Structures are given as structure tokens and as C-alpha cells.
């Protein structure tokens, strides 16, 4: 991966995404004993960094491919991101969602113009439904995290952080499917000055932590974490990048995630989803490691169901 | 009130406050059928615009007065604002709070270095306790909203809005004690180009609405609104300014306040307190009036008790 590829990516997607603000807080700095720079992807279009990868993946298709459309299976932010990115680029988006997905998520995808196909809630059923659409419509399948163009789009978050603060000592991101941490690692490798990339992961979904130890992709068995965006596993495209460029992964407990999320809401006055809080929770958990450092923290998104959020 | 006085105020307080960002949202614009500019005072120091007036009031005291300290009675944001402003300016702050004030509010004042005096929860008891401190310590009493220097400090919110968007057709603010709407009206009168100032008020605490009709200061009888910052009445210093420069006041129901707050949290991804949502609720309620206009909306603060917030 060279510098020019990342610069081209950033330029390609910039008309379709927000360059999000970076928040700081004296109080949270004092609490963490470090200087923290929160990259607010909760303010990104459709409310999460996923928009960047979705836009980049679609823009890398030929005109003929774009006309036939894109397809993905996701019940989370990537479904919405692909639907909105496709809508803004005049491309059909076919979204495979499990039939038990919350109505609010289906409505969001429909609101962004996505065409939903429902299937049973198993990985096999999702893949089969997506494959059928690929065969029938000639649409291009785009994976939410294990796709190089998606990873490159995600890398622009870290690029913006390092462009604003070139002297960051480390960047911490949540780790789910691995697309964000891999992209951030590429950005840091090329644009950072000895800037480490560290992942935060829920202890009950610590597949990436275990994967880095075993040297092969480990999986989670139906993990029940509040950080619902982080239940997925790594893939064969992002794992080698993570192995090569991610320093280490910090696992955090559920209560630590909720406490970190609460601090972000109360002190930064912003709405972030539980998955976003995992990176900050990792910093608070390992204070000695981050002491006196300049630390970028990627707040990945802000799509929460306000009716179901509980702080106590 | 002349232009120079406002410019001097802005310059005086600028080292001690944040120039807060202005957020926009395509979706909320479509919903309101207008172009909305949300001035995010929830990101202000200590989480509310009150910091501006508190800083200005203290800075207008003589060195001798500052040494003897400041006193106010408040159980809300102004208590915290005066405590923090005083701390940052090395001035003692005596805060009179009712003995039934929530512990979280007392802790916040203590956290900012305020010296708390508890009293019974009546206006008479509060005023008596404050008067005692004035007599004993020689401290200066600063009213949360009915003080010209506080009003001038508050005016800097509208000045920043109009500086960024000189062509605003109107600015809408929540109305509680009247200090914010009065300051905004002064700012608009001097820096706006035919920019109307409109107040939003909870229907169950519609004292300002009634005051503008009757021509005298009306009061609320223990109003039970979720917008707890707006339960107070106007004062003899801000009321004449409001009479002269505020166009009109729109009253909103409690359910409309909650719905507006929810939209702000969900769509802007920011934490605002119920009082902040009243101005936006007023715009959504009178859509025909605001149609196709450029509308500034002041989000006054973001200090909420996350454990007690309910959206359904």
C-alpha cells in the first residue's frame, strides 16, 4: 500500500463524506492522564465511519457495474451506509437482512432507498441470499469489512486525524470485523511518525485478540456484548494487515464499555454508540500505558436506540 | 446599548469561553422546511451558555470586589457557571442551594470549587441566605438572568451566530428567566439585518408569553415542565429589553419538547437538555411561519441526568 493510493482514496470520497471534527476535553484528559483527541465519526453521514468505505467501494466499480448495483448482508451500520452511498451515487443497493432485524434498522435502510431482501438469521442463509442477488441482478457483492476498497475508505479517518495532529503517539479504534482498525493501521503506517495503532475489543467478543495470539482467524460464538457492532469476526483481507501493523489489542468488560460511553455522553455532550466507547474504555483501562501520550481515539458511530439505552 | 459595548464584552470574555460550533442537518431542514443553524452551547464550558454571563459579570467587578467574592442562588446551570467562572478567575464563589437540590448538582458545584450554603427551598429563604453572605463577606450578588452584565455576556451567543451567518431571518431561543432571549435580542438588534428574535417557552411555564400580553411581569405557579431550566420568571432588567426587541413567544407542549429533544439527539448526535429543545420545538410547531427562512436556533445547554432521561 503506498501513500498515493491513500491520497487518491481521500480525494475520491471527499465530495460524499464529512471531514468530521476532533473533540477534546480537559476533564477527560485529566481522568486519563493523557492528551486525547476524539475523532467524531458519530457526526459522519448516516452516523458512522462506514459511509467512507461504502462510498469508496462503489466509486471503484465500473459504470456498468454501478448500473447493475451493489449487494451486502448486514443488519448494522454498513447496511445503511451502503444504501445511502448508493443512493447518493445513483446506484441500486440490495441489502440482505435477517428477518429478525429490528424494525428501526429496516426502516433506516428503506429510508436511504435500499432494497431489502429478508432471510433467516444464519450466516449461511445470508450468504445464500446475497449470492442469489449477485447471480440474478449481476450486482457486485461488497463485504462490510473484509474488502480492500472498504478498508481504504476507512483509512481516511486516521488520515484526517494525523493530518490535524501529525505527532500522535497512538490511535485507538474499536475492533469488530477488522475493517476500521486495518484501515487506521495503514493510515498510521504511512502518515504517522512512529504512531502505534491499538484496538479495543469487548472481552466477550475477543476474537481479534485471540487471532493475533494464535496467528489464525478465530471466531466468536454468539457473543452477547452491548457493543453490537463488534460481534463480527476478522477476514482474510484485513487480518494480514492487522497482523503486520496493529500493535496490540486491549479487551474491556461490558461495565467498562458502559462507563466509558456514559463519560462521552456526559462530558463531550455527544451521542455515541456502545461500540464507539470501547476504544476509550481501553485507554481508561490501561492508563499507565497511555500516560502523558498524545492519543487519537476513533468514535466510530452514533446510531443508538434511545429507548433501549440504559446507564444504570 | 451600543455596538461597542457588545464588542467589548465579546473581547473581554473570549479567553474564558468557547466559541461554540454551529451544526446543520439536511434531514432536520427537510423536516422543518427551513434552513436551520443550531448554535451548540451544550459544548460551552460547564455545558451551558450561562458560562458567558457569569464570566462577564465577574470581570466587570473591581479587583477589591473580586477579592471578596460573588454569590448567587440557583440550583441549576448558573450555580455551576458562576462557580467555574470564579474558579478560573481566582475569585471565591458562594452558592446558595436549596437543601433538596439533587446531590449531582451539589457535587458539580463543589467540583468547580464553589462554596455551598444550604437553605430551605423557598425563594424567601434563598434570598435571605444570599443577603447574609453579602453582608458578612462583602461578596457581590449576581443574579442568574436579571443582571445587565449577565445579559451582555449572553448576547455573545447571538453575536457569534450572526457573525457566521449575517443573513439570518430569525433567531429562536428558549425563555426561562429571560437573560438569554434578552441578550440575543440585543445582539440581533445591533448585528442582525432585520433579524427577528423569537422565544420558545413551555406551555405550562408560559409566564413570558403572558407578560408580553399584559405588559407586566407575570409569574409561574410551581410549573412542572421537563424543561427544568425554564421554570423561572422574568426580571425588571431583562423584561423591558424583551418588550422592546423580542418579536413574539411560541408556547410548546411537554410532548413536543421531548420529541424535539429526541430529534436533536438522534439526528445531530448531540446531548442537549430539555430546555434546549424548546426553541427547536417552537420552530417545528409553527412551520408555516419559518418556511424557507434562515433560522438560528440556540441550543442552550447539555447538562442532563442520563439516568432519569426518558424518551417514551
Contacts between the chains, C-beta under 8 A, distances in Angstrom:
chain1	res1	chain2	res2	distance
A	21	B	21	7.0
A	42	B	269	4.5
A	43	B	269	5.8
A	47	B	269	6.3
A	262	B	306	6.3
A	265	B	271	5.4
A	265	B	306	6.1
A	266	B	271	7.6
A	266	B	306	6.5
A	269	B	42	4.5
A	269	B	43	5.9
A	269	B	47	6.3
A	269	B	270	6.0
A	269	B	271	4.4
A	269	B	272	7.6
A	269	B	302	3.8
A	270	B	269	6.1
A	270	B	270	5.6
A	270	B	271	6.4
A	271	B	265	5.4
A	271	B	266	7.6
A	271	B	269	4.5
A	271	B	270	6.4
A	271	B	271	6.1
A	272	B	269	7.6
A	302	B	269	3.7
A	306	B	262	6.3
A	306	B	265	6.0
A	306	B	266	6.5
A	306	B	311	4.8
A	307	B	311	5.6
A	307	B	312	5.0
A	311	B	306	4.7
A	311	B	307	5.6
A	312	B	307	5.0
